């Protein structure tokens, strides 16, 4: 069996499909669905999102320098998809999808209350790359839904039913296959 060589393109999948909320003072808040997002630094905590300049949210995020990444669950998937194909220029996405806008704690835009994890961000740099601009941002706060906390105060992300996007298809996360470092961990000897 041989291998095919394709033209250069993006085939780094799966990726999180998140809803990014943003707002300008005096205007209705907006939501854009982003699949090109990720962690870029742990100290200081930083993330990135890539947004096409022609998107309505691009202008809002550029002007305010703030946004919130809201993780998407299976229950939120239809809203995430809808927010990715409709423009905030034409509709109030929070109202249309019956989503609850809650003020951020560190930024001046709302988080989506129905999301289990909300990552409040302040833009530190915008890098024009071509079809998309990369927004590098510092994480100012992470808001989590207490219903996913266990009795020891640990946040159980695996209970959130998070979704990913893979080459045009949304997918549920699957079973656990191991934990970080499992391949080099010493196993206890049993007699």
Legacy VTK file of the C-alpha trace (Angstrom):
# vtk DataFile Version 3.0
C-alpha trace
ASCII
DATASET POLYDATA
POINTS 191 float
0.000 0.000 0.000
1.469 3.335 -1.033
1.101 6.861 0.283
-0.450 9.812 -1.515
1.052 13.281 -1.412
-1.500 16.082 -1.408
-0.989 19.788 -1.922
-0.190 21.750 1.232
-3.210 22.238 3.455
-4.556 21.874 6.969
-5.088 18.322 8.154
-4.401 18.722 11.859
-7.496 17.108 13.347
-9.390 16.752 15.624
-9.584 20.254 17.060
-11.928 21.797 19.614
-14.953 23.557 18.155
-15.502 26.429 20.578
-17.893 29.339 20.757
-16.051 32.625 21.191
-18.102 35.425 22.707
-17.238 39.082 22.278
-18.929 42.466 22.643
-18.514 46.193 22.152
-19.971 48.567 24.710
-23.488 49.621 23.816
-23.955 46.843 21.231
-25.427 43.358 21.419
-22.820 40.693 22.205
-21.832 38.215 19.512
-20.730 34.579 19.244
-18.445 33.119 16.587
-17.655 29.425 16.315
-13.931 28.793 15.963
-12.177 25.505 15.249
-8.707 27.008 14.934
-7.851 27.648 18.556
-5.268 26.345 20.942
-2.952 26.690 23.883
0.302 28.466 23.049
1.954 29.008 26.447
1.475 27.842 30.033
3.432 30.556 31.866
1.950 33.056 31.333
-1.192 31.187 30.281
-1.916 32.104 26.653
-4.192 30.887 23.881
-4.771 31.729 20.252
-7.724 31.951 17.914
-7.618 32.440 14.147
-10.355 34.556 12.603
-10.981 35.659 9.020
-10.811 39.495 8.803
-14.186 39.682 7.045
-16.004 38.048 9.968
-18.118 40.382 12.127
-16.434 39.167 15.335
-12.961 39.972 13.975
-13.693 43.696 14.112
-15.176 43.443 17.625
-12.217 41.488 19.012
-9.715 43.755 17.250
-11.409 46.893 18.623
-11.963 45.691 22.199
-8.968 43.387 22.616
-11.115 40.890 24.542
-12.972 37.643 24.032
-14.089 34.537 25.902
-13.563 30.973 24.686
-16.588 28.847 25.668
-16.096 25.085 25.400
-18.798 23.255 23.463
-20.729 20.294 24.826
-22.949 17.856 22.960
-25.985 19.823 24.205
-24.498 23.026 22.779
-23.425 21.512 19.461
-26.420 22.673 17.387
-25.925 26.205 18.737
-22.202 26.068 18.009
-22.831 24.971 14.434
-25.575 27.591 13.967
-23.369 30.371 15.373
-20.675 29.319 12.913
-22.849 29.794 9.837
-24.961 32.838 10.825
-23.592 36.366 11.009
-23.916 38.516 14.106
-24.378 41.484 11.772
-27.861 40.184 11.047
-29.014 38.495 14.248
-28.648 38.394 18.014
-27.137 34.935 18.427
-27.630 34.786 22.205
-31.347 35.480 21.827
-31.855 33.311 18.741
-30.258 30.255 20.387
-31.665 30.948 23.898
-28.169 31.179 25.379
-27.535 32.960 28.660
-25.052 35.844 28.547
-23.322 36.310 31.903
-20.844 39.163 32.443
-17.204 38.113 32.428
-15.220 38.556 35.612
-12.074 40.040 34.040
-13.229 41.173 30.588
-16.102 43.325 29.330
-17.858 40.676 27.265
-20.241 37.917 28.311
-19.556 34.262 28.814
-22.049 31.599 27.760
-23.550 30.223 30.988
-24.486 26.900 29.360
-20.812 26.161 28.624
-18.965 24.200 31.337
-15.704 26.136 30.854
-15.258 29.787 29.893
-11.757 31.159 29.269
-11.551 34.944 29.607
-8.872 36.407 27.330
-7.169 39.712 26.542
-5.459 40.076 23.172
-1.735 40.716 23.372
-0.899 40.534 19.670
-2.630 40.260 16.301
-0.637 38.568 13.554
-1.980 38.828 9.980
-1.258 35.493 8.301
-3.234 35.507 5.039
-6.776 34.116 5.066
-6.878 34.470 8.874
-5.479 36.763 11.545
-4.048 35.068 14.617
-5.111 36.627 17.915
-2.631 35.755 20.662
-4.185 36.347 24.050
-3.415 36.070 27.739
-5.820 34.045 29.825
-7.084 36.286 32.637
-9.558 33.877 34.255
-11.175 30.490 33.776
-14.792 30.151 34.874
-16.071 26.602 35.488
-19.521 25.202 36.160
-19.618 23.838 39.725
-21.856 20.927 38.702
-18.735 19.255 37.284
-16.762 19.454 40.549
-16.290 16.274 42.557
-16.398 15.974 46.350
-12.645 16.735 46.532
-12.943 19.993 44.580
-11.495 18.532 41.374
-13.040 19.703 38.106
-14.118 16.632 36.083
-13.751 17.764 32.479
-14.524 14.237 31.273
-18.118 14.606 32.533
-18.810 17.633 30.313
-19.530 15.695 27.080
-17.196 17.936 25.078
-17.129 17.835 21.288
-14.407 18.173 18.672
-14.335 19.000 14.986
-12.570 16.682 12.558
-12.371 17.369 8.831
-15.918 18.726 8.490
-17.509 16.435 11.102
-18.344 17.049 14.758
-17.440 14.168 17.074
-17.834 13.248 20.724
-14.700 12.549 22.688
-14.112 8.856 23.214
-12.825 6.572 25.907
-9.730 7.228 27.995
-6.639 5.499 26.606
-4.050 6.540 29.182
-2.808 9.444 31.240
0.199 11.658 30.636
3.397 9.670 31.185
1.716 6.234 31.194
4.245 4.828 28.702
7.219 5.413 31.019
5.605 4.903 34.395
6.975 2.019 36.452
4.444 -0.656 37.113
4.228 -2.204 40.534
5.384 -5.803 40.742
2.904 -8.182 42.186
3.919 -11.558 43.582
LINES 1 192
191 0 1 2 3 4 5 6 7 8 9 10 11 12 13 14 15 16 17 18 19 20 21 22 23 24 25 26 27 28 29 30 31 32 33 34 35 36 37 38 39 40 41 42 43 44 45 46 47 48 49 50 51 52 53 54 55 56 57 58 59 60 61 62 63 64 65 66 67 68 69 70 71 72 73 74 75 76 77 78 79 80 81 82 83 84 85 86 87 88 89 90 91 92 93 94 95 96 97 98 99 100 101 102 103 104 105 106 107 108 109 110 111 112 113 114 115 116 117 118 119 120 121 122 123 124 125 126 127 128 129 130 131 132 133 134 135 136 137 138 139 140 141 142 143 144 145 146 147 148 149 150 151 152 153 154 155 156 157 158 159 160 161 162 163 164 165 166 167 168 169 170 171 172 173 174 175 176 177 178 179 180 181 182 183 184 185 186 187 188 189 190
